[in-house]
Amino acid sequence: MDWDSGFLIFIQEHLRSDVLTPALKVITHTCDSGWIWIILCVALLIYPKTRRFGVIAGASLALEAIITNLIIKNAVARTRPYEAIDGLVNLIEKQKDYSFPSGHTGASFAVAGVLLLIALIGLPVAKEAGIMTLAKTTSSYKFFALLALIYATIIAYSRLYVGVHYPTDVLGGLLLGLGTSVLSYYVYHLVIKKLSVNKANKKANENAAGE
């Protein structure tokens, strides 16, 4: 038995418990179709002060979903572990798609990764004078981003716990989610930088015309 399969058997034999199982089954279902993260992105978009957060997080989530569900899962076509590992008990309903990568994990880190990047680096903002700056976030926002990261980690672990993903599925989803979060943040950064330059050029032209 390879380590990928052995790790799931280890969880089943040593880490599953009557206390954890109901909680992790509920938690893992909160991310079915990415709903918990979709709701969070919509909430961020609705509130004006966090709308830009929602734009970046939503773009990351959408990109991750496209890459995972339309490209990688079908290309790799990996069988679910409970269908391949003798003795592994699946704790939830059978999944309808392929195993690699974990879409639940990918969606979770696609959003949590964006929130963490903004907390650590700042939010790109175009100033009126045509200068881009990185607006620092509050301590309460940093705490919120940390909670999102912790929740994403719990969801990732829950996929192993209930027996529907291999560790490498979860690792693949994690890396993909972080990748789309970095890409979305970087693209947004470039867009804001371009807007800043355009503002600066417009102001310079207006000043030149007024002389």
Rosetta blueprint (number, residue, H / E / L):
1 M L
2 D L
3 W H
4 D H
5 S H
6 G H
7 F H
8 L H
9 I H
10 F H
11 I H
12 Q H
13 E H
14 H H
15 L H
16 R L
17 S L
18 D L
19 V L
20 L H
21 T H
22 P H
23 A H
24 L H
25 K H
26 V H
27 I H
28 T H
29 H H
30 T L
31 C L
32 D H
33 S H
34 G H
35 W H
36 I H
37 W H
38 I H
39 I H
40 L H
41 C H
42 V H
43 A H
44 L H
45 L H
46 I H
47 Y L
48 P H
49 K H
50 T H
51 R H
52 R H
53 F H
54 G H
55 V H
56 I H
57 A H
58 G H
59 A H
60 S H
61 L H
62 A H
63 L H
64 E H
65 A H
66 I H
67 I H
68 T H
69 N H
70 L H
71 I H
72 I H
73 K H
74 N H
75 A H
76 V H
77 A L
78 R L
79 T L
80 R L
81 P H
82 Y H
83 E H
84 A H
85 I L
86 D L
87 G L
88 L L
89 V L
90 N L
91 L L
92 I L
93 E L
94 K L
95 Q L
96 K L
97 D L
98 Y L
99 S L
100 F L
101 P L
102 S L
103 G H
104 H H
105 T H
106 G H
107 A H
108 S H
109 F H
110 A H
111 V H
112 A H
113 G H
114 V H
115 L H
116 L H
117 L H
118 I H
119 A H
120 L H
121 I H
122 G L
123 L E
124 P E
125 V E
126 A E
127 K L
128 E L
129 A L
130 G L
131 I L
132 M E
133 T E
134 L E
135 A E
136 K L
137 T L
138 T L
139 S H
140 S H
141 Y H
142 K H
143 F H
144 F H
145 A H
146 L H
147 L H
148 A H
149 L H
150 I H
151 Y H
152 A H
153 T H
154 I H
155 I H
156 A H
157 Y H
158 S H
159 R H
160 L H
161 Y H
162 V L
163 G L
164 V L
165 H L
166 Y L
167 P H
168 T H
169 D H
170 V H
171 L H
172 G H
173 G H
174 L H
175 L H
176 L H
177 G H
178 L H
179 G H
180 T H
181 S H
182 V H
183 L H
184 S H
185 Y H
186 Y H
187 V H
188 Y H
189 H H
190 L H
191 V H
192 I H
193 K H
194 K H
195 L H
196 S H
197 V H
198 N H
199 K H
200 A H
201 N H
202 K H
203 K H
204 A H
205 N H
206 E H
207 N H
208 A H
209 A H
210 G H
211 E L
